């Protein structure tokens, strides 16, 4: 399932299934009308050629019709190929955009944490070791470590 389909399922398209079906039917009707118009134009072209003396039954006439049909089929096949690639290319572009956006966001936060980490590291390295030892001893005594140590020593040697 492509990204666009996932997003459509996640947020919806704002259309009910019936509306989507009606829209699809309108596109099918437009396609049928375009194909009928093409058929009418092809018939008009053949009528024109017949008026000009073109004989579709002759070898040259049959070759010309075959060449025209082959050209039309090649054109239609190329259109089908091009339009078939559109959804996959849209999904690919959306996935690439999403990946780039996530890289931008994570890169921003990574940069913030890198700077903060360097600043904190600089502060921690600037304080001498004996200050850290004094702070640790002070916290141990104020948080009740001295009483705990005293009870432990008394039990051990009593």
N, C-alpha and C positions, 0 to 999 in steps of 0.2 A: 504494500500500500504506500503510495507516494505521500510526500509531505502535504501537498494540497488536499489530498483526500483525507489525511489525518486531521488537518486543521478544519476542514469542512465538517468532519464528524465531531470534532471537539467543540467548535463554536457554532456550527450549523450554517446554512446558507441564507437563512431568512425566508426560505421557501418550503412549502409543504411538498410531500412527494407528488401530490396531484398537480401542483403548479409546475414542478419540474417535468412531469410527464407531459403536461400541456405544452410547455416550452419545447420539449423534444419533438413533439408531434408537429408543432409549427415549423421547426427546422426541417423535418421530413417533408412537409407539404411544400416548403420553399424549394427543396432539392428536386422534388417531383416536377414542380413548375419549371425550374431551370432545365431539367432534362427534356421536358416536353418542348420547351422553346428551342433547345438545341436541335431536337429532331425536326421541328418545323423549319428551322433555318437550313438544315442539311437537305431537306426535301426541296426547299426553294432553290438552293444551289444546284441540285441535280436538274430541276426543271429548267433553270437558266442554261445549264450546259447542253441540255437536249435541244433547246431552242436555237443554240448556236451551232448545232450539228454534231454534238458529241455523242458517240455511240458507246454506251457502257458495255455492250455485248462484244465489241471488238477486243482484240488482244491489248492494244494500246490503252483503250478506255478502261479495261479491267485492271491493268497495271496501275493506271492513275488512281483509280478508286482504292486499290489495295494500299498504295503509298499513302493516300490521304487517311485511310482507316488506321494504318500503322502509326502515322504521325499523331493522330488523335489519341490512340491507345497509349503511346509513349508519354504524351502530355498528361493524360489522366493518371497513369501510373506514377509519374513524377509528383503530381499533386497529392495523390494518396500517400506517397512516401513522405513528402514534406509535412503534410498535416498530421500524419501518424507520429512524427517525431516531436511535434510541438508539446504535448503533455509531458513526455519524458524530459525534454529540455527544460520545461518550466519547473518540474520537480527537482531536477538537478540544480538549477540556478537557485531555487528556494533553499535547498539543502546547503549549498555553498554559502549563501548569504547568512543562514542561521549559524553555520560553523564559524564564519568570520565574525559575526556579532558576538558569539560566545567567547571567541579568542580575545576580542577587544575588551569585553567585560572582565574576564579572568586576568587578562594582562594588566588592566587598570588596578585591580585589587592586589595582584601579585606585586606590582610596583609599590603600592602603599605599604604592604607588609615587608617588602625588602627594605624600604627606607626606614620604617619603624624598627625593624630588626637590627639594622646597622646602627641606628641611634641608641637603642637599648644596649647593644653590644659595646658601643663606645663608652657609655656611662658605666656599665659593669666592669669594663677593663680599666677605667680611670680610677676606680676606688681600690686602694691597696688591700692586700689579703688580710692584714691584721684588723682592718676595720670590719670586714665581713665576719671574721671570727668573733670580734667583740659584739657585733649585732646579733649573731647566732646565739652567743652565750646569754646576752640580755633577754632575748626572746625565750630561751629555754627556762630561765629563772622566772620571768614574769608570767609565763603560761603554766606554771605549776610543775615544771620539770624538777626543780630543786627538792620539793616535797616528795615527789615520786622517787627520786634518787635516794633521798634520806631513808624512806621506808624500805626500799630495796636493800640498802646497805645494812640497816638495822636487822632485818630478817636474816640476812646472810651471815652476819657475824654474831648473832645472839644465840 
